[in-house]
Amino acid sequence: MLVLNNRLKTLIKELLSHKEPVTSEYLAKVIGVTSRTIRNDVKTLNLELKKIGVQIEANRGVGYFIDPTLGQPVTELIEELFMLQEEEQSHAPVLPEERVLYILKSIIMADDFIASEQIANELFVSKSTIDNDLKQVEKLLGKYNLTLFKKQNYGIKLVGNEMNIRFCLSESLANIRNEQMQFEMNSTNPIIPDVNIEEIKTITKEHIDQLPFKMAELPINNLVMHIAIAIQRIKKGKNVEVGTIELDQIEDQVEYLVAKKIVESIEEKFSIKIPLGEVAYITIHLLGAKHFEDKNLLEADFIHLVGESSYQLINDILAEIKRVYRIDLCADRELIYGLGLHLRSAINRIKYKMNLRNPLLKKIKSNYPFSFELGILAAEIIQTNSELTVNEDEIGYIAIHLEAAVKRMKNKKRREVKRVAIVCASGLGTAKLLAASIESKFPGIDIVGTYPSYSIKNIKKEAADLILSTIPVREDGPIPILHINTMLTEKDVEKVKEHISSKYLNEGKNRSLKKLQNLFSEDLFFTEIDKKNPIEIIKSLTTILTIKGYVDDSFQQSVLDREGISPTAIGNLVAIPHPLKPNALGSCIAIGILKKPMKWGEQSVQLVLLLALNEKDKEEFSHLFNHLWQLVQHKKLVDELCSKENFTDFIHQFYSIK
């Protein structure tokens, strides 16, 4: 049976995502191999696809394709074929990243030293392979201020603060668990086999109902997993010391009282004595949990709920967005409410170094690049006000709230009577973004509310005509339910269209971007660029802009600072480096085509569009980002742009998107 590696998975996904043939040259650039390797990989995949009577076809001079006339059933059959293989192989780590997670888990769970030879035998690889993997493990541990102590003839032992060890273990568990397990937690777990998770979940849900807000399903599951880890570690004599967390900072919080009650119930249920430090540990998880909207709180004292400092922080963020990009979101109460609840928990996560992995980060950066820029601006304000550094994952969550607000601002059309309820397990921000995305596609409908998954039975038939849920619902109810993705896809849109009258559909046309044409000029068009890394490319292009008088000496450093926060590659061979804020003397876009694709963060890049916007043109920023998103959708077009040798041909191709 064929074992699919990451390259083969990427290749089949690329082919399935295209409705027209794509060349081996394009596929080679995206995947980072030669055209010859692509041809060999296609032969390998065809041997497997033959089982279901499908082939990757080749049209000389045009490219590879899977016959689109076969329709969605065949596409799903192909996906099922390869998903089944992934499941069968998932029990034995094969890829380097899989081995790294396995090794990390093994080291954390070991009571004492563990020999690298033992790990090598478990994974059926050489000791030298494990030694190489350990370098990546040490990088991951470094994020939590943890280190490996190596002793000859003994092996490896984890050294560090117990609370940081637990955060690291929780993160590795989150990476190991698949998406379905996050929704439906089993009563037993191979990593914590002697702890009944369902009993912990029952106790936890009973007490968190006393909080003045609702928690989404996923954060509840994450909290339950943290408590389960804590029980197992306590049984091994590994406790969080009281001094690790300053109790006087949290004892007056309602979360502390709820944590005490959770601990008391768990002590009674599991016949275990839980030290005081563990109460504080659970408290900071409640403080850092993502909150879900509670309609009953809309009329409550919002400033008291989120705290004056968080409320002021939101006002500062929205004021800066208005100043820098001329986008006025200051009156969006829905944004202020949702972002306020989010920041209340996010700042606690950042403060206690609770790295919350954002599984949607890549999609957020590629689907909503402009809102991600707004998130970076928000992160700057947070850092200035609190001296806390906001990471990419948290910026992504902030961007979700801002994207929903920007969409709402664009969708201020009078709503009709079609009533839709949104059910989402991921949290308020994600639910709001999904609601705004639905409104964008169907501006005539009425979103009657966003609900956590456990509240689906409480939605009254009189309140909604249709429920859109991001989790599968097995039971039939009085209201039709459609299962859709958290990040709305075209397939989801078509599914919803079947249930909504055509008069509610969005028939609007794409906005014209002709006004951006004056930002391009032939003297800023460069091909055959051959540099070692993204930093060299940025320095080269910004130096040219400085010499030509488009920018001053501060521009280059601002672009490098922005790149340091998060790589500006947006997928599909495109990167758009730019400064933290519009600060150019004259607006322009420098075009750079690399001699060959280069690793830019986690993406491959060959087309670089360096943005330099003057204060008076800053409102064009979002329009340009929207256009670049269209580029990402047209993969073959980007390949053609990368082959252009003169400015006129490039611009003609660039504006061929209708």
JOPEHU-V840886 format. One record per pair of residues at least 4 apart in sequence whose ideal C-beta (glycine too) atoms are under 7 Angstrom apart, sorted by the first residue. I is the first residue (numbers start at 1). GAP is how many residues later the second one is. Records with the same first field share a line. If there is no record, write none. Layout:
# JOPEHU-V840886
I=GAP  GAP
This chain:
# JOPEHU-V840886
1=84
2=42  46  83
3=86  91
4=4  5  78  81  82
5=90
6=4  89
7=4  24  26  34
8=4  33  36  37
9=4  73
10=4  21
11=4  16  20  30  34
12=4  33  70
13=4
14=4  13  16
15=41  49  50  51
16=50  59  62
18=4  47  617
19=49
20=45  616
21=38  41  42  43  44
22=4  5  41  42  613  614
23=40  616
24=4  11  14  15  40
25=4  10
26=4  609  610  613
27=4  11
28=5  6  7  10
29=544  568  575  577
30=543  574
32=565  572
33=4  5
35=4
36=4
37=4
38=4
39=4
40=4
41=4
42=4  14  22
43=4
45=4  11
46=4  9  10
49=5  6  7  29
52=25  29
54=12  20  24
56=8  10
57=8  10
58=6
59=4
70=4
72=4
73=4
74=4
75=4
76=4
77=4
78=4
79=4
80=4
81=4
82=4
83=4
84=4
85=4
86=4
89=5
93=5  6  9  30
94=4
96=4  37
97=4
98=4
99=4  24  34
100=4  33  36  37
101=4  71  74  75
102=4  21
103=4  16  27  30  31  34
104=4  33  36  68
105=4  67  86
106=4  8  13
107=7  49  51
108=50  57  60  61
109=82
110=4
111=125
112=45
113=38  41  42  43  44
114=4  5  41  42
115=40
116=4  11  14  15  39  40
117=4  10
118=4
119=4  11
120=5  6  7  10
125=4  5
127=4
128=4
129=4
130=4
133=4
134=4
135=4
136=4
137=4
138=4  10
141=5  6  7  27
143=212
144=16  20  23  24
145=15  16  19
146=12  13  14  18  19  22
147=12  13
148=8  10
149=8  10
150=6
151=4
158=7
160=4  5
161=4  83
162=4  76  77  78
163=4  77  81  118
164=4
165=4
166=4  60  63  64  67
167=4  186  187  188
168=4
169=4  60
170=4  55  56  59
171=4  184  186
172=4
173=4  18  52
174=183
177=4  5
180=4
181=4
182=36  39
183=242  288
185=12  16  36  39
186=11
187=9  10  11
188=5
189=4  8
192=36  37  40
194=38
195=33  36  37
196=4
197=4  27  31
198=4
199=4  70
200=4  24  27  28  66
201=4  23
202=4
203=4  59  62  63  66
204=4  16  19  20  23  58
205=4  15
207=51  54  55  58
208=7  50
210=48
211=43  47
212=42  85  93
213=78  81  84  128
214=77  78  80  238
215=4  5  74  76  77
216=74  76  209  210  211  236
217=4  208  235  236  237
218=4  207  208  209
219=4  70  71  208
220=4
221=4
222=4
223=4  62  66
224=4
225=4
226=4  59
227=4  39  55
228=4
229=4
230=4  48  51
231=4  39  41
232=4
233=5
234=4  5  38  40  44
239=36  38  39
240=4  37  38  41
241=36
242=5  34  35
244=33
245=5  35  36  39
247=4  33
250=6  30  33  34
251=5
253=30  34
254=4
255=4  28  31  32
256=4  27
257=4
258=4  28
259=4  20  23  24  27
260=4  19
261=4
262=4  20
263=4  11  15  16  19
264=4
265=4
266=4  8
267=5  6  7
274=4
277=4
278=4
279=4
280=4
282=4
283=4
284=4  64  68
285=4
287=58  61
288=57  60  61  64  66
289=56
290=52  55  137
291=50  54  137
292=135  136  160
293=45  135  157
295=154
297=8
300=5
301=4
302=4  35  38
303=5  8
306=4  5  34  35  38
307=4  37
308=4
309=4
310=4  30  33  34
311=4  29
312=4
313=4  30  68  69  72
314=4  22  25  26  29
315=4
316=4  65  69
317=4  61  64
318=4  11  12
319=4  11
320=4  57  61
321=4  6  8  53  56
322=4  5  6  8
324=53  257  258  294
325=293  294  296  297
326=292  293
327=79
329=6  76  80
332=4  73  76
333=4
334=4  74  98
335=4  66  70
336=4
337=4
338=4  63  90  91  94
339=4  62
340=4
341=87
342=4  55  59  86  87
343=4
345=4
346=4  48  51
347=4  39  41
348=4
349=5  7
350=38  40  44
351=37
355=36  38
356=37
357=36
358=35  38  39
360=4  36  126  127
361=4  31  32  35
362=4
363=4  124
364=4  8  32  35  36
365=4  7  205
366=204  205  266
367=120
368=4  31  35
369=4  201  256  259  260
370=4  251  252  255
371=4  28  31  32  35
372=4  23  24  27
373=4
374=4  25  28
375=4  20  21  23  24  27
376=4  19  189  190
377=4
378=4  20
379=4  11  16
380=4
381=4
382=4  6  8
383=4  5  6  7
390=4  5
392=4  174
394=4
395=4  171
396=4
397=32
398=4
399=4
400=4  29  30  33
401=4  28  31
402=4
403=4  30
404=4  28  29  31  32
405=4
406=4
407=4  29  30  32  33
408=28
411=28  29  32
413=30
415=29  30  31
416=28  29  30  88
417=29
418=26  27  28  47  82  86
419=27  29  44  45  46
420=18  25  26  27  28  44  45  46  48
421=27  28  30  38  43  46
422=9  12  13  25  28  29  46
423=28  30  33  44  46  47
424=6  7  10  26  46  62
425=27  28  45  46
426=4  44  60
427=4
428=4
429=4
430=4  56
431=4  19
432=4  18
433=4
434=4  52  54
435=4  12  15
436=4
437=4  51
438=4  9  30  50
439=4  6  8
440=66
441=52  65
442=54  58  62  63  64
443=63
444=59  60
445=55  59
448=15  16
451=4  5  8
453=18
456=11  13  17
459=4  5  8  20
461=17  18
464=15
466=13  14  16  33
467=12  13  14
468=14  16  28
469=4  12  14
470=14  15  16
472=11
473=8  10
477=4
480=19
482=13  14  17
484=4  8  11
485=4  7
488=4  5
490=4
491=4
492=4
493=4
496=4
497=8
500=4  5
513=110  114
516=104  107  108  111
519=68  69  70
520=69  71  131
521=67
522=125
523=25
524=64  66  67
525=66  122  125
526=65  66
527=66  118
528=67
529=8  63  64  65  66
530=65
531=5  6  9
532=4
534=4  29  64  66
535=4  25
536=4
537=4  55  71
538=4  21  22  25  39
539=4  17
540=4
541=4  49  51  69
542=4  9  13  14  17
543=4  13
544=4  46
545=5  6  10  45  67
546=5  7  9  10
549=36
550=34  35  36  38  62
551=4  33  34  61
552=33
554=4  29
555=4  24  28  29  57
556=4
557=4
558=4  21  22  25
559=4  18  19  20
560=4
561=19
562=16  17  18
563=4  5  14
567=33  34
568=7  8  9  10
569=6  31  32  34  36
570=4  5  6  58  62
571=32  61
572=60  63  66
573=24  31  32  33  34  65  69
574=31  33  54  57  58  64
575=25  30  33
576=33  35  52
577=31  33
578=33
579=4
582=31  32  33  36  39
584=28  29  30
585=29
586=28
587=25  26  27  30
588=24
589=20  21  22
590=20
591=18  59
592=16  18
593=13  14  49
594=4  12  14
597=7  8  9
598=7
599=5
600=5
606=36
607=31  34  35
611=13
613=4  5  7  8
620=4
621=4
622=4
623=4
624=4
625=4
626=4
627=4
628=4
629=4
630=4  27
631=6  7
634=4  23
635=4
636=4
637=4  16  19  20
638=4
639=4
640=13
641=9  12  13
644=5  6  9
647=4
648=4
649=4
650=4
651=4
652=4
